[in-house]
């Protein structure tokens, strides 16, 4: 048992770190002048901070067993809301930020209502709301890209530098610790993991699964609202960028579930995955100069991540803690089977099949 | 193609031996589940196979269907030729067909599609084919005497007996490349309402008279007398009787089923015999639900009450209903004098009610979480001191329970729950609930799929918990278990409590007799 664990520590839990190191070494040797620079490091860190915050948003409902495909649309809407309120309605910066977060939370509450109240599969529900949100955004903007506010405070919100890093990276770190604390160290996290792992067992243990699903979606929406504000401050409002962030965020969450604490979605694995993917993409872009690398890399990574996570999970459960043979007697295989695996991925089995 | 394999065999063939089983044994990890079984089935007969849970009859059927390979030395012959083991296709080729309790129909599809799904017939592109298929369905159904079923009806809309009929028709459908010799019915009536049972029995009789042999597995003795020509009874993996039904009484069969020697099982319960009558913990008054009628009983502190009954008697669902996992139509459930809401596990838990559901992987545990986390899930707040759950305390806690309950391996606190063996999983779940110090403990099939050692430990801890003042209700299909554990056993039948056994009357034999509904004939022995 312990010997096996010793081997796993290296290859299993931290394989992402090795791959990351490999990327850095390979691209570092390939184009040292472009890749191995502080500015590359800082720009990757800052650019990916928004995706990472989005992944953190996504992570919590995933832990609870619900997909939130509306994160991309929500973050987009939030950029528009916070900018329009400032430039067209004359709101102050802080009220407009709060409004954007509130709009995000509202979207989450709507998702929660559809998933928990109307009992629509979360995959479908959030796919639907994502589309609706995109429509709402077009109503708000009339299809025109709003102009960002030109105040210094607004730009400093994300671009202020601390030790060379833009402050948005600090926000990410704070949020990551907050999410990690909730998921790993509070009873709330325990309930979320239980609800995502086996909703019926959680229910019979007195966990109000619906309420937690609802809350996880509100969390996700609110965090998207905040990510939207940051994006608007960092890069200016955009009508379309959100959809492009959805996939890398999902890939990171799934890939992250194979890292650090394999078999469950977790904060540090997700962040590790974000930066491993980003480093790979950045390196390839610098080497090839091609823009399509981003999509290609993230798409392949998502599929590979989900396949790998499922494979690891099945292997993990197939390995008995100790086999005393009794369970086999009635002839049922000890393996809980693929439907359980889908649950372990915190994905409702139907949704994961469709995904 | 038109040679319908299930068409009547020439009448001179009826009665010829079609299935010969000799010296069939099966053991799992040195544990003999089936011991040198011999059995003969003849064309045209309905042969009932009886046995309590764990008697080896499901193992036998799984060998026939090619799921299990028997121990070397056994032989299964169909119409004189050996059947290769461990291969479902070979089993079908030899002429075995199986109709399980779970019919395996696709409820949302039409009868005709269910019948020919996956067959050469399914490729129908034009109207002409569709018509032919439908006609084929009509013919096949008619052959089973099921003209009443329309091929275009959706399976979901059919009466339960007709759904079974469709499954039977599918098993015996014409155009199968391999002739049907033996049809095995595995508790086909367990979930059927009484009225439907008769319809199904008619169909089964018709199947037999077409010249195949029918092996009929059931828990319901009435049916044996109604339909079977011969009966074979298994107990603890051995055949204890195989004879014509004619001349047997119900009492004989029950005696074969349960045997005589069970008194050693009561050793455990003697320890709890001298107890004071505690305060009333659970009171159930006039409880009604989908599967229960006017159920009333009470459980006191320190008492272990058993719930017995055959499948479909209401035994399987009563605890979930009390706990509030499922809906109740009417009646009251009071815990310590206060009503427990239906449909709200949280409310029940707040009142000190713990519920161990029967299927631990599907409903009892989060297999992906660690043993420690599962153990703590009943009360994760215990080691929460802002700002975090004290993991080391939680680990100490879990380690102590592991030690107390003898969970193996003792240091695997952080292993995923799913990696433990069945017995250890169940011990962990029992520990999870005892840790919350419940006033009322509801256990559904607590030792299903659990090895003997873990079973004894589970029982021991239940007795301890009752000794410490908990009220315990155990629903089990295992009469030995109930006899070993309980102060009182409630026998369910048709959703009602039909008998209550107390004291010396609680024997596995009595439990079986009452559960099987033969109480009028033989109340005590």
Interface residues (C-beta under 8 A of the other chain):
Chain A: X1 X181 X185 X186 X187 X190 X191 X193 X194 X197 X198 X200 X201 X202 X203 X204 X205 X206 X207 X208 X263 X264 X313 X316 X317 X319 X320 X321 X322 X323 X324 X325 X326 X327 X328 X329 X330 X331 X332 X334 X336 X340 X343 X344
Chain B: X28 X29 X31 X33 X58 X59 X62 X67 X68 X323 X325 X345 X346 X348 X349 X350 X355 X357 X361 X362 X363 X364 X365 X366 X367 X368 X369 X371 X373 X376 X377 X378 X380 X381 X384 X387 X388 X389 X408 X409 X411 X412 X415 X416 X418 X419 X420 X421 X422 X423 X424 X449 X450 X451 X452 X453 X454
